[in-house]
Amino acid sequence: MNVEKHLKVTGCSTVSWKDAIVKTVAEASQTLDYLTGVTILDQSAKITGDKISEYLVTLDLSFTIDKNRDN
């Protein structure tokens, strides 16, 4: 039986929401093994002057738990 765990994370980019999602998943994958999915929970942005200066995303990352993994 596979057990799946979920982790809520927030990331950002100065380019786009898509870039923020890609960068956040890439960053999380450096410390989380067995990532299986991502759900976009929220998207928002910071505005400076009359332009978007930062794109923010909140993600729900899913990953399976390896019961046989050595600590």
C-alpha positions in Angstrom: 0.0 0.0 0.0 1.3 3.4 -0.9 0.9 6.2 1.5 0.9 9.8 0.1 1.7 12.9 2.1 0.9 16.5 1.2 3.0 19.6 1.9 1.8 23.2 1.4 4.6 25.5 0.0 4.8 29.0 -1.3 7.2 30.2 -4.0 7.8 33.3 -6.1 9.2 34.6 -9.4 9.7 38.0 -11.0 8.9 36.5 -14.4 5.4 34.7 -14.2 3.2 32.4 -12.2 4.3 29.5 -14.4 7.9 30.3 -13.6 7.1 30.5 -9.9 5.4 27.0 -10.1 8.3 25.4 -12.0 11.0 27.0 -9.7 9.1 26.0 -6.5 8.7 22.3 -7.7 12.4 22.2 -8.7 13.4 23.6 -5.3 11.2 21.2 -3.3 12.5 18.2 -5.3 16.0 18.9 -4.0 14.9 17.8 -0.5 11.7 15.8 -1.1 11.9 12.3 -2.7 9.1 10.6 -4.6 7.1 13.7 -5.7 4.0 12.6 -7.5 1.8 15.7 -8.1 1.2 19.3 -7.6 -2.1 21.3 -7.0 -2.1 25.0 -7.4 -3.9 26.4 -4.4 -3.5 30.1 -4.8 -1.9 32.6 -7.1 -1.2 36.3 -6.2 1.1 39.1 -7.1 2.8 42.1 -5.6 2.5 45.4 -7.5 5.2 48.1 -7.5 4.0 51.3 -9.1 1.8 50.2 -12.0 3.4 46.8 -12.7 3.5 43.4 -11.2 6.9 43.0 -9.5 6.5 39.5 -8.0 4.4 36.5 -8.8 3.5 34.3 -5.8 2.1 30.7 -5.9 0.9 28.5 -3.1 1.1 24.8 -4.0 0.1 21.5 -2.5 2.9 19.0 -3.3 2.1 15.3 -3.1 4.7 12.6 -2.5 4.7 9.0 -1.5 6.3 7.8 1.7 8.9 5.1 1.4 8.5 2.8 4.4 11.7 0.9 3.6 13.9 4.1 3.5 16.9 4.2 5.8 16.9 7.4 7.9 
